[in-house]
């Protein structure tokens, strides 16, 4: 009589458990790697948004101030008032200032009266908040008295998600008049 059980077919319970354990160990390692990559990617996106917003703010100020006249710097260097000569015969008067309360950059129309509009602040998704000049340092300076038509802009932007900060520098030379 022959025994039909001599050839093994299938897997034992021990082999199945070892295979599942090995799969779990490999998947946990892959998950750890992917989660680290995701955190790095989100951090990079956050920093990129802060830099882009700060550059937009500086570019807006430079463009507006270049074509302005009758400039007046605030005593603390955190504001500048100017007349935009491109907006008609008499021009409109505007003011850029950084709020000490929320560290946002605002542009306000003085003539005609316009409500302050934030130039910086929360991003579109609301997950990141940009802080300008967190130590209340001056935003606008007239560095060289021999060049009264030039002003420097120093913006420190801080990312509230990652905690990283960086500084942007720019200079504006008025095409029409000197700074006061």
N, CA and C atoms as an extended XYZ file, in Angstrom:
540
Properties=species:S:1:pos:R:3:atomname:S:1:resname:S:1:resid:I:1 pbc="F F F"
N         0.824       -1.168        0.000 N   UNK     1
C         0.000        0.000        0.000 CA  UNK     1
C         0.875        1.240        0.000 C   UNK     1
N         0.487        2.175       -0.789 N   UNK     2
C         1.278        3.405       -0.886 CA  UNK     2
C         0.634        4.506       -0.048 C   UNK     2
N         1.494        5.332        0.555 N   UNK     3
C         0.997        6.464        1.345 CA  UNK     3
C         0.919        7.689        0.435 C   UNK     3
N        -0.226        8.297        0.354 N   UNK     4
C        -0.388        9.481       -0.505 CA  UNK     4
C         0.109       10.754        0.162 C   UNK     4
N         0.565       10.710        1.376 N   UNK     5
C         1.000       11.891        2.111 CA  UNK     5
C         2.513       12.111        2.038 C   UNK     5
N         3.218       11.406        1.172 N   UNK     6
C         4.668       11.543        1.123 CA  UNK     6
C         5.125       12.856        0.516 C   UNK     6
N         4.441       13.475       -0.446 N   UNK     7
C         4.835       14.754       -1.051 CA  UNK     7
C         4.140       15.915       -0.331 C   UNK     7
N         4.896       16.982       -0.048 N   UNK     8
C         4.325       18.110        0.681 CA  UNK     8
C         3.710       19.086       -0.301 C   UNK     8
N         2.513       19.463       -0.027 N   UNK     9
C         1.840       20.471       -0.839 CA  UNK     9
C         1.338       21.551        0.095 C   UNK     9
N         1.588       22.862       -0.267 N   UNK    10
C         1.145       23.981        0.570 CA  UNK    10
C         2.221       24.405        1.551 C   UNK    10
N         1.827       25.299        2.510 N   UNK    11
C         2.777       25.842        3.486 CA  UNK    11
C         2.289       25.510        4.883 C   UNK    11
N         3.224       25.405        5.783 N   UNK    12
C         2.860       25.174        7.171 CA  UNK    12
C         2.506       26.503        7.820 C   UNK    12
N         1.900       26.446        8.962 N   UNK    13
C         1.516       27.654        9.696 CA  UNK    13
C         2.745       28.473       10.096 C   UNK    13
N         3.818       27.833       10.445 N   UNK    14
C         5.050       28.534       10.830 CA  UNK    14
C         5.618       29.301        9.643 C   UNK    14
N         5.642       28.690        8.474 N   UNK    15
C         6.143       29.369        7.282 CA  UNK    15
C         5.273       30.572        6.939 C   UNK    15
N         3.973       30.433        7.078 N   UNK    16
C         3.046       31.542        6.816 CA  UNK    16
C         3.280       32.693        7.787 C   UNK    16
N         3.444       32.397        9.056 N   UNK    17
C         3.683       33.439       10.064 CA  UNK    17
C         5.026       34.144        9.823 C   UNK    17
N         6.059       33.415        9.478 N   UNK    18
C         7.369       34.030        9.185 CA  UNK    18
C         7.271       34.949        7.965 C   UNK    18
N         6.547       34.527        6.945 N   UNK    19
C         6.379       35.364        5.752 CA  UNK    19
C         5.627       36.646        6.057 C   UNK    19
N         4.568       36.546        6.866 N   UNK    20
C         3.809       37.747        7.257 CA  UNK    20
C         4.652       38.690        8.109 C   UNK    20
N         5.443       38.138        9.029 N   UNK    21
C         6.288       38.971        9.877 CA  UNK    21
C         7.346       39.705        9.043 C   UNK    21
N         7.934       39.019        8.101 N   UNK    22
C         8.917       39.656        7.228 CA  UNK    22
C         8.267       40.764        6.393 C   UNK    22
N         7.064       40.555        5.912 N   UNK    23
C         6.338       41.573        5.144 CA  UNK    23
C         6.043       42.798        6.001 C   UNK    23
N         5.628       42.593        7.241 N   UNK    24
C         5.338       43.713        8.151 CA  UNK    24
C         6.595       44.525        8.426 C   UNK    24
N         7.729       43.862        8.649 N   UNK    25
C         8.989       44.566        8.907 CA  UNK    25
C         9.394       45.397        7.694 C   UNK    25
N         9.284       44.845        6.506 N   UNK    26
C         9.629       45.590        5.294 CA  UNK    26
C         8.693       46.776        5.072 C   UNK    26
N         7.401       46.586        5.264 N   UNK    27
C         6.444       47.682        5.068 CA  UNK    27
C         6.623       48.790        6.096 C   UNK    27
N         6.957       48.459        7.333 N   UNK    28
C         7.184       49.507        8.341 CA  UNK    28
C         8.416       50.339        7.996 C   UNK    28
N         9.445       49.700        7.468 N   UNK    29
C        10.633       50.446        7.028 CA  UNK    29
C        10.322       51.371        5.868 C   UNK    29
N         9.558       50.891        4.917 N   UNK    30
C         9.165       51.724        3.774 CA  UNK    30
C         8.278       52.874        4.226 C   UNK    30
N         7.355       52.624        5.160 N   UNK    31
C         6.483       53.678        5.669 CA  UNK    31
C         7.293       54.773        6.362 C   UNK    31
N         8.275       54.379        7.157 N   UNK    32
C         9.128       55.365        7.825 CA  UNK    32
C         9.879       56.235        6.839 C   UNK    32
N        10.388       55.624        5.810 N   UNK    33
C        11.107       56.367        4.769 CA  UNK    33
C        10.176       57.331        4.047 C   UNK    33
N         8.993       56.875        3.699 N   UNK    34
C         8.032       57.734        2.996 CA  UNK    34
C         7.526       58.871        3.875 C   UNK    34
N         7.300       58.602        5.159 N   UNK    35
C         6.819       59.677        6.033 CA  UNK    35
C         7.886       60.749        6.223 C   UNK    35
N         9.148       60.358        6.313 N   UNK    36
C        10.242       61.329        6.409 CA  UNK    36
C        10.321       62.165        5.130 C   UNK    36
N        10.163       61.523        4.009 N   UNK    37
C        10.178       62.250        2.736 CA  UNK    37
C         9.016       63.216        2.641 C   UNK    37
N         7.854       62.827        3.128 N   UNK    38
C         6.677       63.696        3.094 CA  UNK    38
C         6.873       64.927        3.980 C   UNK    38
N         7.446       64.739        5.158 N   UNK    39
C         7.717       65.869        6.054 CA  UNK    39
C         8.707       66.836        5.399 C   UNK    39
N         9.743       66.310        4.773 N   UNK    40
C        10.726       67.163        4.086 CA  UNK    40
C        10.084       67.919        2.929 C   UNK    40
N         9.227       67.262        2.199 N   UNK    41
C         8.551       67.902        1.066 CA  UNK    41
C         7.647       69.030        1.557 C   UNK    41
N         6.870       68.791        2.625 N   UNK    42
C         5.990       69.832        3.163 CA  UNK    42
C         6.796       71.015        3.685 C   UNK    42
N         7.927       70.743        4.316 N   UNK    43
C         8.789       71.809        4.818 CA  UNK    43
C         9.335       72.647        3.668 C   UNK    43
N         9.743       72.000        2.592 N   UNK    44
C        10.246       72.722        1.419 CA  UNK    44
C         9.172       73.572        0.774 C   UNK    44
N         7.960       73.052        0.667 N   UNK    45
C         6.839       73.816        0.109 CA  UNK    45
C         6.548       75.030        0.985 C   UNK    45
N         6.560       74.840        2.300 N   UNK    46
C         6.289       75.935        3.223 CA  UNK    46
C         7.328       77.043        3.081 C   UNK    46
N         8.596       76.676        3.041 N   UNK    47
C         9.654       77.679        2.867 CA  UNK    47
C         9.531       78.397        1.530 C   UNK    47
N         9.198       77.654        0.500 N   UNK    48
C         9.028       78.247       -0.827 CA  UNK    48
C         7.894       79.270       -0.838 C   UNK    48
N         6.796       78.966       -0.161 N   UNK    49
C         5.670       79.904       -0.097 CA  UNK    49
C         6.052       81.186        0.637 C   UNK    49
N         6.793       81.045        1.732 N   UNK    50
C         7.213       82.225        2.493 CA  UNK    50
C         8.146       83.087        1.653 C   UNK    50
N         9.114       82.476        0.986 N   UNK    51
C        10.036       83.236        0.148 CA  UNK    51
C         9.307       83.915       -0.999 C   UNK    51
N         8.367       83.229       -1.604 N   UNK    52
C         7.616       83.805       -2.720 CA  UNK    52
C         6.772       84.987       -2.249 C   UNK    52
N         6.128       84.863       -1.103 N   UNK    53
C         5.315       85.961       -0.579 CA  UNK    53
C         6.180       87.161       -0.221 C   UNK    53
N         7.320       86.916        0.415 N   UNK    54
C         8.214       88.023        0.779 CA  UNK    54
C         8.778       88.698       -0.466 C   UNK    54
N         9.147       87.928       -1.466 N   UNK    55
C         9.654       88.525       -2.713 CA  UNK    55
C         8.576       89.336       -3.409 C   UNK    55
N         7.345       88.845       -3.397 N   UNK    56
C         6.240       89.599       -3.984 CA  UNK    56
C         6.067       90.932       -3.262 C   UNK    56
N         6.131       90.917       -1.935 N   UNK    57
C         5.981       92.149       -1.164 CA  UNK    57
C         7.093       93.141       -1.498 C   UNK    57
N         8.330       92.672       -1.545 N   UNK    58
C         9.451       93.567       -1.859 CA  UNK    58
C         9.324       94.091       -3.285 C   UNK    58
N         9.005       93.232       -4.230 N   UNK    59
C         8.849       93.674       -5.622 CA  UNK    59
C         7.730       94.698       -5.761 C   UNK    59
N         6.625       94.504       -5.040 N   UNK    60
C         5.521       95.472       -5.087 CA  UNK    60
C         5.960       96.830       -4.554 C   UNK    60
N         6.673       96.819       -3.418 N   UNK    61
C         7.131       98.082       -2.848 CA  UNK    61
C         8.118       98.778       -3.773 C   UNK    61
N         9.063       98.033       -4.321 N   UNK    62
C        10.069       98.627       -5.213 CA  UNK    62
C         9.389       99.245       -6.427 C   UNK    62
N         8.460       98.523       -7.024 N   UNK    63
C         7.765       99.027       -8.215 CA  UNK    63
C         6.988      100.313       -7.888 C   UNK    63
N         6.264      100.304       -6.778 N   UNK    64
C         5.478      101.487       -6.405 CA  UNK    64
C         6.367      102.673       -6.034 C   UNK    64
N         7.404      102.412       -5.249 N   UNK    65
C         8.256      103.506       -4.778 CA  UNK    65
C         9.117      104.105       -5.881 C   UNK    65
N         9.455      103.314       -6.871 N   UNK    66
C        10.280      103.814       -7.965 CA  UNK    66
C         9.572      104.941       -8.720 C   UNK    66
N         8.255      104.836       -8.858 N   UNK    67
C         7.494      105.837       -9.606 CA  UNK    67
C         6.751      106.801       -8.691 C   UNK    67
N         7.252      106.998       -7.531 N   UNK    68
C         6.609      107.903       -6.588 CA  UNK    68
C         7.421      109.161       -6.357 C   UNK    68
N         6.810      110.087       -5.624 N   UNK    69
C         7.524      111.273       -5.164 CA  UNK    69
C         6.918      111.700       -3.834 C   UNK    69
N         7.457      112.774       -3.249 N   UNK    70
C         7.036      113.264       -1.943 CA  UNK    70
C         7.065      112.153       -0.893 C   UNK    70
N         8.197      111.491       -0.775 N   UNK    71
C         8.367      110.411        0.181 CA  UNK    71
C         8.554      110.941        1.579 C   UNK    71
N         8.028      110.186        2.536 N   UNK    72
C         8.272      110.514        3.930 CA  UNK    72
C         8.420      109.218        4.710 C   UNK    72
N         9.603      109.021        5.292 N   UNK    73
C         9.856      107.829        6.094 CA  UNK    73
C         9.288      108.019        7.484 C   UNK    73
N         8.716      106.945        8.051 N   UNK    74
C         8.264      106.993        9.435 CA  UNK    74
C         9.457      107.078       10.363 C   UNK    74
N         9.268      107.627       11.537 N   UNK    75
C        10.386      107.818       12.462 CA  UNK    75
C        11.002      106.494       12.903 C   UNK    75
N        10.212      105.424       12.925 N   UNK    76
C        10.737      104.127       13.328 CA  UNK    76
C        11.229      103.291       12.153 C   UNK    76
N        11.086      103.795       10.925 N   UNK    77
C        11.529      103.076        9.746 CA  UNK    77
C        10.609      101.947        9.328 C   UNK    77
N         9.442      101.849        9.967 N   UNK    78
C         8.509      100.765        9.653 CA  UNK    78
C         7.404      101.209        8.701 C   UNK    78
N         7.474      102.458        8.234 N   UNK    79
C         6.453      102.930        7.289 CA  UNK    79
C         7.063      103.949        6.334 C   UNK    79
N         6.415      104.078        5.184 N   UNK    80
C         6.799      105.089        4.209 CA  UNK    80
C         5.523      105.573        3.525 C   UNK    80
N         5.407      106.871        3.389 N   UNK    81
C         4.273      107.489        2.708 CA  UNK    81
C         4.806      108.116        1.432 C   UNK    81
N         4.076      107.957        0.335 N   UNK    82
C         4.541      108.471       -0.950 CA  UNK    82
C         3.346      108.789       -1.835 C   UNK    82
N         3.617      109.599       -2.852 N   UNK    83
C         2.602      109.916       -3.851 CA  UNK    83
C         2.967      109.197       -5.131 C   UNK    83
N         1.998      108.504       -5.696 N   UNK    84
C         2.214      107.765       -6.936 CA  UNK    84
C         1.904      108.700       -8.098 C   UNK    84
N         2.924      109.070       -8.869 N   UNK    85
C         2.738      110.040       -9.951 CA  UNK    85
C         2.107      109.418      -11.179 C   UNK    85
N         2.011      108.084      -11.224 N   UNK    86
C         1.405      107.427      -12.382 CA  UNK    86
C        -0.124      107.437      -12.306 C   UNK    86
N        -0.694      107.884      -11.211 N   UNK    87
C        -2.144      107.803      -11.043 CA  UNK    87
C        -2.813      109.166      -11.217 C   UNK    87
N        -2.520      109.835      -12.293 N   UNK    88
C        -3.208      111.091      -12.587 CA  UNK    88
C        -2.311      112.298      -12.408 C   UNK    88
N        -2.900      113.467      -12.666 N   UNK    89
C        -2.151      114.723      -12.633 CA  UNK    89
C        -1.605      115.018      -11.237 C   UNK    89
N        -2.413      114.798      -10.218 N   UNK    90
C        -1.977      115.108       -8.859 CA  UNK    90
C        -1.471      113.877       -8.115 C   UNK    90
N        -1.785      112.716       -8.633 N   UNK    91
C        -1.328      111.482       -8.003 CA  UNK    91
C        -2.144      111.128       -6.779 C   UNK    91
N        -2.045      109.897       -6.379 N   UNK    92
C        -2.677      109.405       -5.164 CA  UNK    92
C        -1.603      109.149       -4.130 C   UNK    92
N        -1.923      109.370       -2.861 N   UNK    93
C        -0.968      109.177       -1.787 CA  UNK    93
C        -1.232      107.829       -1.121 C   UNK    93
N        -0.154      107.078       -0.919 N   UNK    94
C        -0.244      105.749       -0.329 CA  UNK    94
C         0.746      105.620        0.816 C   UNK    94
N         0.554      104.584        1.596 N   UNK    95
C         1.452      104.322        2.721 CA  UNK    95
C         1.660      102.818        2.842 C   UNK    95
N         2.923      102.407        2.897 N   UNK    96
C         3.281      101.035        3.251 CA  UNK    96
C         3.691      101.046        4.716 C   UNK    96
N         3.211      100.090        5.500 N   UNK    97
C         3.641       99.994        6.884 CA  UNK    97
C         3.525       98.551        7.374 C   UNK    97
N         4.385       98.213        8.321 N   UNK    98
C         4.350       96.902        8.969 CA  UNK    98
C         3.702       97.089       10.320 C   UNK    98
N         2.649       96.329       10.552 N   UNK    99
C         1.929       96.398       11.820 CA  UNK    99
C         2.768       95.779       12.929 C   UNK    99
N         2.851       96.454       14.070 N   UNK   100
C         3.585       95.891       15.201 CA  UNK   100
C         2.771       94.801       15.885 C   UNK   100
N         1.465       94.774       15.662 N   UNK   101
C         0.615       93.766       16.306 CA  UNK   101
C         0.717       92.410       15.626 C   UNK   101
N         0.574       92.389       14.291 N   UNK   102
C         0.547       91.100       13.604 CA  UNK   102
C         1.703       90.911       12.615 C   UNK   102
N         2.586       91.884       12.493 N   UNK   103
C         3.766       91.813       11.629 CA  UNK   103
C         3.412       91.565       10.163 C   UNK   103
N         2.268       92.054        9.726 N   UNK   104
C         1.900       91.979        8.315 CA  UNK   104
C         2.243       93.307        7.655 C   UNK   104
N         2.516       93.251        6.353 N   UNK   105
C         2.769       94.447        5.569 CA  UNK   105
C         1.448       94.909        4.974 C   UNK   105
N         1.121       96.180        5.183 N   UNK   106
C        -0.125       96.745        4.667 CA  UNK   106
C         0.168       97.876        3.696 C   UNK   106
N        -0.714       98.045        2.720 N   UNK   107
C        -0.691       99.198        1.827 CA  UNK   107
C        -2.022       99.905        2.000 C   UNK   107
N        -1.951      101.187        2.325 N   UNK   108
C        -3.142      101.975        2.584 CA  UNK   108
C        -3.180      103.147        1.622 C   UNK   108
N        -4.331      103.389        1.026 N   UNK   109
C        -4.521      104.589        0.222 CA  UNK   109
C        -4.956      105.717        1.127 C   UNK   109
N        -4.205      106.806        1.153 N   UNK   110
C        -4.553      107.946        2.001 CA  UNK   110
C        -5.432      108.913        1.218 C   UNK   110
N        -5.042      109.229       -0.008 N   UNK   111
C        -5.867      110.039       -0.915 CA  UNK   111
C        -5.966      109.266       -2.206 C   UNK   111
N        -7.049      108.717       -2.617 N   UNK   112
C        -8.319      108.650       -1.894 CA  UNK   112
C        -8.228      107.674       -0.726 C   UNK   112
N        -9.106      107.869        0.272 N   UNK   113
C        -9.117      107.022        1.464 CA  UNK   113
C        -9.485      105.590        1.087 C   UNK   113
N        -8.615      104.659        1.393 N   UNK   114
C        -8.834      103.252        1.078 CA  UNK   114
C        -8.491      102.438        2.323 C   UNK   114
N        -9.252      101.397        2.575 N   UNK   115
C        -8.986      100.516        3.705 CA  UNK   115
C        -7.649       99.810        3.480 C   UNK   115
N        -6.910       99.614        4.563 N   UNK   116
C        -5.626       98.913        4.470 CA  UNK   116
C        -5.816       97.523        3.901 C   UNK   116
N        -4.975       97.187        2.941 N   UNK   117
C        -4.982       95.858        2.345 CA  UNK   117
C        -3.689       95.159        2.713 C   UNK   117
N        -3.763       93.943        3.274 N   UNK   118
C        -2.510       93.252        3.595 CA  UNK   118
C        -1.798       92.788        2.337 C   UNK   118
N        -0.511       93.038        2.274 N   UNK   119
C         0.316       92.561        1.173 CA  UNK   119
C         0.870       91.191        1.524 C   UNK   119
N         1.105       90.948        2.808 N   UNK   120
C         1.556       89.646        3.283 CA  UNK   120
C         0.636       89.193        4.404 C   UNK   120
N         0.730       87.949        4.734 N   UNK   121
C        -0.091       87.387        5.804 CA  UNK   121
C        -0.186       85.898        5.632 C   UNK   121
N        -1.395       85.368        5.766 N   UNK   122
C        -1.588       83.935        5.603 CA  UNK   122
C        -1.547       83.574        4.134 C   UNK   122
N        -1.080       82.366        3.863 N   UNK   123
C        -1.079       81.926        2.475 CA  UNK   123
C        -2.484       81.482        2.087 C   UNK   123
N        -2.651       81.066        0.870 N   UNK   124
C        -3.964       80.722        0.346 CA  UNK   124
C        -4.623       79.615        1.155 C   UNK   124
N        -3.845       78.635        1.582 N   UNK   125
C        -4.392       77.511        2.327 CA  UNK   125
C        -4.569       77.832        3.809 C   UNK   125
N        -4.003       78.939        4.272 N   UNK   126
C        -4.136       79.326        5.667 CA  UNK   126
C        -3.279       78.518        6.625 C   UNK   126
N        -2.401       77.683        6.112 N   UNK   127
C        -1.594       76.829        6.980 CA  UNK   127
C        -0.302       77.510        7.421 C   UNK   127
N         0.098       78.537        6.722 N   UNK   128
C         1.369       79.174        7.002 CA  UNK   128
C         1.147       80.670        7.173 C   UNK   128
N         1.806       81.249        8.119 N   UNK   129
C         1.679       82.668        8.390 CA  UNK   129
C         3.064       83.277        8.303 C   UNK   129
N         3.179       84.349        7.547 N   UNK   130
C         4.470       84.991        7.340 CA  UNK   130
C         4.601       86.162        8.300 C   UNK   130
N         5.684       86.189        9.059 N   UNK   131
C         5.947       87.288        9.987 CA  UNK   131
C         7.061       88.128        9.388 C   UNK   131
N         6.788       89.418        9.162 N   UNK   132
C         7.813       90.331        8.647 CA  UNK   132
C         8.459       91.086        9.797 C   UNK   132
N         9.760       91.141        9.767 N   UNK   133
C        10.560       91.877       10.744 CA  UNK   133
C        10.059       91.618       12.169 C   UNK   133
N        10.187       90.364       12.636 N   UNK   134
C         9.613       89.976       13.923 CA  UNK   134
C        10.185       90.716       15.125 C   UNK   134
N        11.379       91.249       15.006 N   UNK   135
C        11.986       91.979       16.125 CA  UNK   135
C        11.721       93.477       16.041 C   UNK   135
N        10.726       93.863       15.221 N   UNK   136
C        10.320       95.267       15.047 CA  UNK   136
C        11.458       96.146       14.545 C   UNK   136
N        12.358       95.592       13.759 N   UNK   137
C        13.425       96.396       13.189 CA  UNK   137
C        12.886       97.212       12.008 C   UNK   137
N        13.666       98.195       11.601 N   UNK   138
C        13.248       99.095       10.527 CA  UNK   138
C        13.142       98.344        9.209 C   UNK   138
N        12.123       98.693        8.451 N   UNK   139
C        11.916       98.117        7.130 CA  UNK   139
C        12.547       99.013        6.065 C   UNK   139
N        12.437      100.329        6.256 N   UNK   140
C        12.943      101.307        5.289 CA  UNK   140
C        14.055      102.127        5.936 C   UNK   140
N        15.128      102.371        5.164 N   UNK   141
C        16.239      103.198        5.645 CA  UNK   141
C        16.767      104.046        4.500 C   UNK   141
N        17.294      105.193        4.861 N   UNK   142
C        18.018      106.021        3.905 CA  UNK   142
C        19.488      105.906        4.299 C   UNK   142
N        20.206      105.006        3.616 N   UNK   143
C        21.544      104.647        4.105 CA  UNK   143
C        22.613      105.705        3.902 C   UNK   143
N        22.494      106.502        2.852 N   UNK   144
C        23.576      107.413        2.505 CA  UNK   144
C        23.010      108.820        2.307 C   UNK   144
N        23.326      109.755        3.216 N   UNK   145
C        22.807      111.120        3.077 CA  UNK   145
C        23.238      111.802        1.782 C   UNK   145
N        24.343      111.335        1.183 N   UNK   146
C        24.783      111.948       -0.068 CA  UNK   146
C        23.930      111.481       -1.250 C   UNK   146
N        23.099      110.458       -1.053 N   UNK   147
C        22.189      109.972       -2.089 CA  UNK   147
C        20.756      110.042       -1.564 C   UNK   147
N        20.179      111.247       -1.524 N   UNK   148
C        18.860      111.411       -0.920 CA  UNK   148
C        17.723      110.788       -1.735 C   UNK   148
N        18.009      110.294       -2.937 N   UNK   149
C        16.954      109.693       -3.743 CA  UNK   149
C        16.958      108.168       -3.653 C   UNK   149
N        17.753      107.601       -2.720 N   UNK   150
C        17.857      106.154       -2.587 CA  UNK   150
C        17.414      105.713       -1.200 C   UNK   150
N        16.688      104.625       -1.161 N   UNK   151
C        16.246      104.054        0.100 CA  UNK   151
C        16.454      102.543        0.028 C   UNK   151
N        16.778      101.931        1.161 N   UNK   152
C        16.925      100.477        1.206 CA  UNK   152
C        15.719       99.860        1.904 C   UNK   152
N        15.400       98.654        1.493 N   UNK   153
C        14.315       97.896        2.098 CA  UNK   153
C        14.916       96.602        2.618 C   UNK   153
N        14.705       96.322        3.897 N   UNK   154
C        15.179       95.088        4.515 CA  UNK   154
C        13.976       94.348        5.079 C   UNK   154
N        13.736       93.166        4.559 N   UNK   155
C        12.594       92.366        5.004 CA  UNK   155
C        13.108       91.046        5.557 C   UNK   155
N        12.789       90.791        6.813 N   UNK   156
C        13.044       89.470        7.386 CA  UNK   156
C        11.709       88.747        7.431 C   UNK   156
N        11.640       87.599        6.805 N   UNK   157
C        10.406       86.808        6.766 CA  UNK   157
C        10.621       85.542        7.570 C   UNK   157
N         9.658       85.246        8.448 N   UNK   158
C         9.745       84.047        9.273 CA  UNK   158
C         8.577       83.137        8.940 C   UNK   158
N         8.889       81.877        8.736 N   UNK   159
C         7.909       80.842        8.432 CA  UNK   159
C         7.411       80.263        9.752 C   UNK   159
N         6.114       80.371       10.019 N   UNK   160
C         5.589       79.879       11.287 CA  UNK   160
C         5.443       78.372       11.324 C   UNK   160
N         5.485       77.709       10.179 N   UNK   161
C         5.375       76.254       10.155 CA  UNK   161
C         6.711       75.612       10.499 C   UNK   161
N         7.772       76.045        9.816 N   UNK   162
C         9.088       75.424       10.023 CA  UNK   162
C         9.952       76.192       11.016 C   UNK   162
N         9.638       77.462       11.264 N   UNK   163
C        10.451       78.281       12.158 CA  UNK   163
C        11.657       78.901       11.487 C   UNK   163
N        11.876       78.622       10.204 N   UNK   164
C        13.012       79.190        9.475 CA  UNK   164
C        12.729       80.649        9.131 C   UNK   164
N        13.782       81.435        9.086 N   UNK   165
C        13.635       82.825        8.658 CA  UNK   165
C        14.757       83.151        7.679 C   UNK   165
N        14.505       84.147        6.852 N   UNK   166
C        15.511       84.600        5.906 CA  UNK   166
C        15.305       86.082        5.678 C   UNK   166
N        16.320       86.739        5.136 N   UNK   167
C        16.294       88.185        4.961 CA  UNK   167
C        16.428       88.520        3.480 C   UNK   167
N        15.606       89.467        3.030 N   UNK   168
C        15.689       89.988        1.667 CA  UNK   168
C        16.112       91.446        1.745 C   UNK   168
N        17.022       91.840        0.873 N   UNK   169
C        17.478       93.220        0.791 CA  UNK   169
C        17.166       93.749       -0.602 C   UNK   169
N        16.786       95.017       -0.655 N   UNK   170
C        16.590       95.670       -1.943 CA  UNK   170
C        16.833       97.163       -1.751 C   UNK   170
N        17.051       97.833       -2.847 N   UNK   171
C        17.230       99.277       -2.817 CA  UNK   171
C        16.376       99.889       -3.915 C   UNK   171
N        15.885      101.089       -3.637 N   UNK   172
C        15.039      101.792       -4.595 CA  UNK   172
C        15.642      103.159       -4.846 C   UNK   172
N        15.747      103.501       -6.099 N   UNK   173
C        16.150      104.844       -6.478 CA  UNK   173
C        14.955      105.480       -7.177 C   UNK   173
N        14.498      106.586       -6.628 N   UNK   174
C        13.341      107.262       -7.200 CA  UNK   174
C        13.688      107.825       -8.569 C   UNK   174
N        12.765      107.688       -9.473 N   UNK   175
C        12.962      108.246      -10.814 CA  UNK   175
C        12.555      109.714      -10.883 C   UNK   175
N        11.944      110.238       -9.806 N   UNK   176
C        11.413      111.591       -9.870 CA  UNK   176
C        11.883      112.535       -8.783 C   UNK   176
N        12.052      112.055       -7.551 N   UNK   177
C        12.310      112.986       -6.468 CA  UNK   177
C        13.117      112.328       -5.361 C   UNK   177
N        13.624      113.144       -4.433 N   UNK   178
C        14.417      112.627       -3.333 CA  UNK   178
C        13.533      112.271       -2.143 C   UNK   178
N        14.064      111.404       -1.284 N   UNK   179
C        13.364      111.003       -0.062 CA  UNK   179
C        13.570      112.070        0.993 C   UNK   179
N        12.579      112.207        1.859 N   UNK   180
C        12.682      113.202        2.956 CA  UNK   180
C        12.915      112.506        4.260 C   UNK   180
